[in-house]
Amino acid sequence: MPVPGNGTPAGSVPLGALDAGHVAGLLASAAALAGALAGQPGAEAACAEFAPDFDGLAELHIALAIAAAGLDEAIDQHTSIVHP
């Protein structure tokens, strides 16, 4: 995504707390799925093809879980919405 002079990615829009919560849930689900598929040859091959920046599904699982936790933490800091 192109980044203009002010450092904000072009086309980005701020997420509302409910939208961000939904995205955090999707990231958490993706992390769980990546963890469940780790070690399976077909899944590891797909990870290598479609997510080459990660060294296998275990690393992708960790990255997704950290992203989901970070987004949930950011939501909690800026809203009064309680997440399970």
C-alpha positions in Angstrom: 0.0 0.0 0.0 1.5 3.4 -0.9 2.5 5.6 2.0 2.1 9.4 1.5 4.4 12.0 3.1 2.6 12.0 6.4 3.3 8.3 7.0 -0.3 7.1 6.9 -0.9 4.3 4.5 -3.1 5.6 1.6 -6.6 4.3 1.7 -6.5 3.4 5.4 -9.4 4.2 7.6 -9.7 4.1 11.4 -11.6 1.2 12.8 -14.4 1.6 15.3 -14.1 -0.4 18.4 -16.7 -3.0 17.3 -15.0 -3.4 13.9 -11.6 -3.7 15.6 -13.0 -6.3 17.9 -14.3 -8.3 14.9 -10.8 -8.1 13.3 -9.2 -9.2 16.6 -11.6 -12.2 16.6 -10.7 -13.1 13.1 -7.0 -12.9 13.9 -7.5 -15.1 16.9 -9.4 -17.6 14.8 -6.7 -17.6 12.2 -4.0 -18.1 14.8 -5.9 -21.1 16.2 -6.3 -22.6 12.8 -2.6 -22.0 11.9 -1.7 -23.7 15.2 -3.9 -26.7 14.5 -2.5 -27.2 11.0 1.2 -26.7 12.0 3.3 -29.8 11.2 0.9 -31.1 8.4 2.9 -31.2 5.2 0.2 -29.8 2.9 -0.5 -26.9 5.3 3.1 -26.1 5.7 3.6 -26.1 1.9 0.7 -23.7 1.6 2.1 -21.5 4.3 5.5 -21.4 2.5 3.8 -20.4 -0.7 1.3 -17.9 0.5 3.1 -16.5 3.6 6.8 -16.8 2.8 7.8 -14.2 5.4 7.1 -16.8 8.1 9.1 -19.9 8.9 6.2 -22.3 9.0 2.8 -22.3 10.6 4.1 -22.3 14.1 5.7 -18.9 13.6 2.6 -17.6 11.7 0.4 -18.9 14.6 2.5 -16.9 17.1 2.5 -13.7 14.9 -1.3 -13.9 14.5 -1.9 -14.5 18.2 0.3 -11.5 19.1 -1.5 -9.3 16.6 -4.9 -10.3 18.0 -3.9 -9.7 21.6 -2.3 -6.4 20.7 -5.5 -5.2 18.9 -7.7 -6.4 21.8 -5.4 -4.5 24.2 -5.5 -1.4 22.1 -9.3 -1.6 22.0 -9.5 -1.9 25.8 -7.3 1.1 26.2 -9.5 3.3 24.1 -13.0 2.1 24.9 -15.1 0.8 27.7 -16.0 -2.3 25.8 -15.2 -5.5 27.6 -13.9 -8.4 25.5 -14.2 -12.0 26.6 
